[in-house]
């Protein structure tokens, strides 16, 4: 997670791939590390198996003028 801070210091946006984490078991401190984008997958293995893949985007990452929204 150190690389997220380093990337931000060098004006890079960060995409964190969290698809390998197990929902309900693994923990990820997004408020601490603050990646710009998070790719995640949620699996439902109950009655109707389904998979949801999503991309979470920090609002600040859309701001091209450098001011916070």
Buried (B, 14 or more C-beta within 10 A) or exposed (E): EEEBEEBBEEEEEBBBEBEEEEEEEEEBEEEEBBBBBBBBBEEEEEEEEEEEEEEEBBEEEEEEEEEEE
